[in-house]
Amino acid sequence: MSINVVRKIDDMVKVQHVLISVSDKTGLDLLVPELRKINPAIRFFSTGGTYARLKDLLGEQAEQCLKQVSDYTGQPETQGGLVKTLDFKIYLGLLTETYNDAHQADLARTASVPIDMVVVNLYPFQSTIAQSDVTVEQARGNIDIGGPCMIRAAAKNFIRVASVVDPNDYEHIINELTVRQGHTSLNLRYELACKAFDHTAEYDLAIARYLANQSIQVVKGVYQEADVESRK
């Protein structure tokens, strides 16, 4: 397997395309209007309930700068939101390197855009399993797939992309973008990448520990009981 060796990057990257998909919507009322104020030409991509929240926050401006991920990719969300963001155009936009001609050709070929910032936090797995009456199926349903993938892709490409996982960082990010005229610095992107990988590692560890502590007999019983109920 050949690995691209990047020899040229930009310290400062202008934030023009932002993908936002969050379970915890705290702070969006600060982040989104401020991003729009800093760069009036910014474009947002979003999914499900987050899209609805952004549309409300942006008001009349939404038509100019907000697009559902499904409209961008051309693939509708599956039932229950099971698949929303696992799409070639999304990951091309996240992983593209600025000075890689082949990557730029792929962007042009697919009518894709480079995504400069990802704002993602995950399904509330930890708080779900903290409930005393939680079932294995409820826990399983709160295992996020697309979120960690986007976070990891953005964090891997910290040479260009800012991966934002914590609403407590929104003010810090806005302050930097204000000072730097809408650009993120390599220092900020690297700092956010470190936090992002730590975030997904903790998330995966919580899932692994929960599953390891379940008896397979109990797990089988949950689905056998559900099957009996569905036949009634």
BAVEXNU-527263 format. One record per residue (C-alpha): residue number from 1; residue in three letters; y negated, z, x. Coordinates in pm, 1 decimal, m for minus. Last residue first. Example, Ala and Ser with C-alpha at 12.3 -4.5 7.8 and 13.67 -1.06 7.14 Angstrom:
% BAVEXNU-527263
<2 'SER' <106.0 714.0 1367.0>> <1 'ALA' <450.0 780.0 1230.0>> 
END
This chain:
% BAVEXNU-527263
<232 'LYS' <1200.9 1911.8 m4823.3>> <231 'ARG' <1271.3 1685.8 m4528.0>> <230 'SER' <944.2 1772.4 m4348.7>> <229 'GLU' <1029.7 2142.8 m4360.8>> <228 'VAL' <1366.8 2085.5 m4194.2>> <227 'ASP' <1201.1 1878.5 m3922.3>> <226 'ALA' <942.7 2149.1 m3858.0>> <225 'GLU' <1219.2 2408.1 m3819.6>> <224 'GLN' <1402.5 2186.2 m3571.6>> <223 'TYR' <1076.2 2128.3 m3387.2>> <222 'VAL' <994.2 2495.5 m3339.4>> <221 'GLY' <1356.7 2588.6 m3271.1>> <220 'LYS' <1380.6 2348.8 m2980.6>> <219 'VAL' <1078.4 2516.3 m2818.1>> <218 'VAL' <1225.0 2862.5 m2877.1>> <217 'GLN' <1552.6 2752.6 m2715.9>> <216 'ILE' <1357.2 2600.5 m2427.1>> <215 'SER' <1207.9 2945.0 m2367.6>> <214 'GLN' <837.3 2924.8 m2297.7>> <213 'ASN' <692.2 3082.5 m1982.3>> <212 'ALA' <716.5 2761.8 m1778.6>> <211 'LEU' <518.0 2579.9 m2047.3>> <210 'TYR' <230.1 2827.2 m2025.2>> <209 'ARG' <229.9 2833.4 m1645.8>> <208 'ALA' <221.3 2453.8 m1618.1>> <207 'ILE' <m55.6 2421.8 m1877.6>> <206 'ALA' <m274.3 2686.2 m1709.5>> <205 'LEU' <m211.7 2521.3 m1371.5>> <204 'ASP' <m318.8 2184.5 m1509.5>> <203 'TYR' <m648.5 2327.9 m1631.2>> <202 'GLU' <m714.2 2518.6 m1308.7>> <201 'ALA' <m654.5 2200.6 m1107.0>> <200 'THR' <m875.2 1999.0 m1343.4>> <199 'HIS' <m1169.2 2235.3 m1289.8>> <198 'ASP' <m1120.2 2263.1 m912.7>> <197 'PHE' <m1123.0 1884.2 m893.1>> <196 'ALA' <m1448.1 1875.1 m1091.0>> <195 'LYS' <m1616.9 2148.4 m887.3>> <194 'CYS' <m1554.3 1962.2 m562.8>> <193 'ALA' <m1673.6 1639.5 m724.3>> <192 'LEU' <m1993.4 1806.1 m847.1>> <191 'GLU' <m2086.2 1920.1 m495.8>> <190 'TYR' <m2007.4 1574.0 m360.8>> <189 'ARG' <m2225.7 1407.9 m625.1>> <188 'LEU' <m2510.8 1649.3 m554.9>> <187 'ASN' <m2504.0 1596.0 m178.2>> <186 'LEU' <m2469.8 1218.9 m222.8>> <185 'SER' <m2795.4 1228.4 m416.6>> <184 'THR' <m2833.4 1137.0 m782.9>> <183 'HIS' <m3119.2 909.1 m886.0>> <182 'GLY' <m3349.8 915.1 m1187.9>> <181 'GLN' <m3676.3 954.4 m1002.4>> <180 'ARG' <m3545.7 1192.4 m735.7>> <179 'VAL' <m3740.4 1498.5 m852.9>> <178 'THR' <m3649.8 1437.6 m1217.1>> <177 'LEU' <m3289.7 1353.8 m1132.9>> <176 'GLU' <m3259.6 1676.0 m934.6>> <175 'ASN' <m3405.9 1887.7 m1215.0>> <174 'ILE' <m3184.3 1719.1 m1474.3>> <173 'ILE' <m2876.8 1793.6 m1263.8>> <172 'HIS' <m2970.1 2161.1 m1224.5>> <171 'GLU' <m3035.7 2189.2 m1599.2>> <170 'TYR' <m2701.3 2030.6 m1686.4>> <169 'ASP' <m2496.9 2247.0 m1448.3>> <168 'ASN' <m2423.1 2522.5 m1700.5>> <167 'PRO' <m2270.6 2255.1 m1924.9>> <166 'ASP' <m1984.5 2230.1 m1670.9>> <165 'VAL' <m1770.9 1920.9 m1613.0>> <164 'VAL' <m2011.0 1664.7 m1461.9>> <163 'SER' <m1865.5 1395.8 m1235.0>> <162 'ALA' <m2146.5 1203.9 m1062.2>> <161 'VAL' <m2040.9 856.8 m946.4>> <160 'ARG' <m2127.9 654.9 m633.6>> <159 'ILE' <m1972.0 802.8 m319.2>> <158 'PHE' <m1824.1 1060.1 m553.4>> <157 'ASN' <m1557.3 800.8 m639.6>> <156 'LYS' <m1271.3 1050.4 m640.6>> <155 'ALA' <m1480.3 1274.8 m867.1>> <154 'ALA' <m1531.6 995.9 m1119.9>> <153 'ALA' <m1161.6 906.9 m1124.6>> <152 'ARG' <m1060.7 1274.2 m1143.0>> <151 'ILE' <m1294.0 1350.7 m1431.6>> <150 'MET' <m1190.1 1037.9 m1619.6>> <149 'CYS' <m819.9 1117.4 m1583.1>> <148 'PRO' <m875.9 1484.2 m1670.0>> <147 'GLY' <m1045.0 1382.6 m1996.0>> <146 'GLY' <m799.8 1108.6 m2096.2>> <145 'ILE' <m499.5 1340.9 m2101.4>> <144 'ASP' <m600.2 1668.9 m2268.4>> <143 'ILE' <m323.9 1910.3 m2363.4>> <142 'ASN' <m438.9 2056.9 m2693.7>> <141 'GLY' <m159.0 1903.7 m2899.5>> <140 'ARG' <96.9 2070.9 m2675.0>> <139 'ALA' <m53.0 2412.1 m2747.0>> <138 'GLN' <m44.3 2354.3 m3121.8>> <137 'GLU' <314.3 2231.7 m3090.9>> <136 'VAL' <416.7 2537.1 m2887.7>> <135 'THR' <276.3 2758.0 m3161.6>> <134 'VAL' <m26.2 2987.9 m3139.7>> <133 'ASP' <m6.7 3316.3 m3331.7>> <132 'SER' <m159.5 3546.4 m3069.0>> <131 'GLN' <m438.7 3308.4 m2975.2>> <130 'ALA' <m487.2 3282.0 m2597.3>> <129 'ILE' <m288.1 2957.1 m2603.3>> <128 'THR' <m576.1 2782.9 m2782.1>> <127 'SER' <m847.2 2933.5 m2559.7>> <126 'GLN' <m674.4 2797.2 m2250.8>> <125 'PHE' <m606.9 2454.4 m2401.4>> <124 'PRO' <m960.8 2394.8 m2524.3>> <123 'TYR' <m960.4 2013.7 m2495.5>> <122 'LEU' <m1153.2 1924.2 m2182.0>> <121 'ASN' <m1505.0 1878.7 m2056.8>> <120 'VAL' <m1656.4 1544.9 m1970.1>> <119 'VAL' <m1995.3 1414.4 m1858.4>> <118 'VAL' <m1931.7 1108.6 m1642.5>> <117 'MET' <m2218.8 959.6 m1443.4>> <116 'ASP' <m2279.6 626.1 m1272.5>> <115 'ILE' <m2052.6 399.7 m1475.4>> <114 'PRO' <m2044.8 49.1 m1327.9>> <113 'VAL' <m2058.4 m207.9 m1607.6>> <112 'SER' <m1792.7 m435.2 m1751.0>> <111 'ALA' <m1812.3 m796.8 m1867.5>> <110 'THR' <m1448.7 m838.6 m1759.4>> <109 'ARG' <m1502.3 m1112.9 m1500.2>> <108 'ALA' <m1839.2 m971.8 m1389.9>> <107 'LEU' <m1697.7 m626.7 m1324.1>> <106 'ASP' <m1394.8 m779.6 m1152.2>> <105 'ALA' <m1624.9 m983.2 m925.7>> <104 'GLN' <m1809.0 m664.1 m833.6>> <103 'HIS' <m1481.6 m499.7 m742.4>> <102 'ALA' <m1381.6 m795.8 m526.5>> <101 'ASP' <m1719.0 m791.3 m351.1>> <100 'ASN' <m1688.9 m424.0 m255.0>> <99 'TYR' <m2038.3 m297.3 m171.4>> <98 'THR' <m2092.5 m87.1 m482.9>> <97 'GLU' <m1742.0 53.6 m511.4>> <96 'THR' <m1585.0 39.8 m857.1>> <95 'LEU' <m1381.7 347.0 m954.0>> <94 'LEU' <m1562.3 457.3 m1269.6>> <93 'GLY' <m1650.4 118.5 m1416.7>> <92 'LEU' <m1305.3 m17.8 m1337.0>> <91 'TYR' <m1167.5 293.9 m1499.7>> <90 'ILE' <m1354.8 233.9 m1824.6>> <89 'LYS' <m1290.0 m140.1 m1833.9>> <88 'PHE' <m917.4 m88.5 m1777.5>> <87 'ASP' <m881.1 153.2 m2069.9>> <86 'LEU' <m762.1 510.3 m2116.5>> <85 'THR' <m1074.9 624.1 m2302.5>> <84 'LYS' <m970.6 671.0 m2662.9>> <83 'VAL' <m595.0 719.0 m2695.2>> <82 'LEU' <m468.0 1008.8 m2910.1>> <81 'GLY' <m783.6 1014.5 m3121.6>> <80 'GLY' <m577.3 1124.1 m3421.3>> <79 'GLN' <m467.4 768.8 m3489.9>> <78 'THR' <m553.6 538.6 m3199.7>> <77 'GLU' <m912.7 464.2 m3101.8>> <76 'PRO' <m1009.5 100.0 m3142.4>> <75 'GLN' <m987.4 m132.8 m2839.0>> <74 'GLY' <m1272.2 m376.6 m2773.0>> <73 'THR' <m1364.6 m181.2 m2459.8>> <72 'TYR' <m1733.9 m141.0 m2540.8>> <71 'ASP' <m1688.3 m108.5 m2916.3>> <70 'SER' <m1412.9 148.4 m2865.0>> <69 'VAL' <m1631.9 339.3 m2618.3>> <68 'GLN' <m1896.0 377.2 m2887.7>> <67 'LYS' <m2238.2 255.2 m2780.7>> <66 'LEU' <m2572.5 431.5 m2742.0>> <65 'CYS' <m2893.7 295.7 m2584.7>> <64 'GLN' <m3089.7 74.4 m2823.8>> <63 'GLU' <m2930.9 175.6 m3155.0>> <62 'ALA' <m2952.2 542.4 m3057.7>> <61 'GLN' <m3332.3 538.3 m3018.2>> <60 'GLU' <m3383.1 593.5 m3392.2>> <59 'GLY' <m3219.2 934.3 m3368.2>> <58 'LEU' <m3108.8 1020.6 m3015.8>> <57 'LEU' <m2975.6 1366.2 m3097.7>> <56 'ASP' <m2793.7 1255.9 m3413.8>> <55 'LYS' <m2636.0 957.1 m3242.0>> <54 'LEU' <m2537.9 1185.8 m2955.2>> <53 'ARG' <m2359.8 1424.2 m3193.3>> <52 'ALA' <m2175.9 1142.6 m3369.0>> <51 'TYR' <m2068.3 996.5 m3035.0>> <50 'THR' <m1943.0 1337.5 m2924.7>> <49 'GLY' <m1739.0 1365.4 m3242.4>> <48 'GLY' <m1549.3 1048.7 m3165.8>> <47 'THR' <m1627.3 877.2 m2836.1>> <46 'SER' <m1919.2 797.6 m2605.7>> <45 'PHE' <m2103.6 544.0 m2394.9>> <44 'PHE' <m2468.7 602.3 m2307.4>> <43 'ARG' <m2720.1 354.8 m2167.1>> <42 'ILE' <m3030.3 436.8 m1960.3>> <41 'ALA' <m3334.4 207.2 m1987.8>> <40 'PRO' <m3574.5 492.8 m2070.5>> <39 'ASN' <m3480.1 662.3 m1740.2>> <38 'ILE' <m3617.9 1015.3 m1698.8>> <37 'LYS' <m3686.0 1051.2 m2071.8>> <36 'ARG' <m3340.2 925.2 m2166.1>> <35 'LEU' <m3178.9 1167.8 m1925.4>> <34 'GLU' <m3394.6 1443.9 m2073.7>> <33 'PRO' <m3296.4 1353.7 m2430.0>> <32 'VAL' <m2925.4 1365.7 m2333.3>> <31 'LEU' <m2912.9 1681.5 m2123.6>> <30 'LEU' <m3100.6 1937.1 m2330.8>> <29 'ASP' <m2951.3 1868.9 m2675.1>> <28 'LEU' <m2620.1 1812.7 m2498.2>> <27 'GLY' <m2634.4 2175.3 m2386.8>> <26 'THR' <m2322.9 2301.3 m2562.1>> <25 'LYS' <m2103.9 2017.1 m2690.2>> <24 'ASP' <m1779.0 2177.9 m2575.3>> <23 'SER' <m1505.5 1921.1 m2643.0>> <22 'VAL' <m1692.9 1657.3 m2449.2>> <21 'SER' <m1695.1 1281.4 m2406.8>> <20 'ILE' <m2004.6 1139.2 m2235.4>> <19 'LEU' <m2005.4 820.6 m2027.3>> <18 'VAL' <m2338.1 750.3 m1857.8>> <17 'HIS' <m2470.7 413.3 m1739.2>> <16 'GLN' <m2803.1 378.6 m1553.3>> <15 'VAL' <m2808.4 673.1 m1314.3>> <14 'LYS' <m2967.6 543.4 m995.3>> <13 'VAL' <m2765.0 617.7 m684.1>> <12 'MET' <m2922.7 773.2 m371.8>> <11 'ASP' <m2712.9 819.7 m56.9>> <10 'ASP' <m2589.1 465.1 m90.8>> <9 'ILE' <m2256.6 365.1 60.7>> <8 'LYS' <m2126.4 146.7 343.0>> <7 'ARG' <m1802.8 178.7 536.7>> <6 'VAL' <m1549.8 217.8 257.6>> <5 'VAL' <m1189.3 169.2 367.0>> <4 'ASN' <m990.8 28.2 78.5>> <3 'ILE' <m629.2 139.6 88.6>> <2 'SER' <m339.7 m98.6 138.3>> <1 'MET' <0.0 0.0 0.0>> 
END
